[in-house]
Amino acid sequence: MKPETAVHAIPIEQPMVLIPMGEYKLLLEEAGFTKTPRLDKRIARARARFHKGQVISWKKLKDELR
């Protein structure tokens, strides 16, 4: 990733938080502002299984997590 640099000074008139670009992109993804094709496919498959009645009972899930 090529870093971007400002040619001119940037006036800051209010409090700011600076974070690395990688963390910013991850934040956008987690907040739902960027496309997540793999996650969208997994959610679609899970919804299809749910509509077909292919679900795990709460008791079984709870027991497996212990």
Secondary structure, DSSP 8 states (H G I E B T S, - for coil): ------SS-----S------HHHHHHHHHHHT-S--HHHHHHHHHHHHHHHTT----HHHHHHHH-
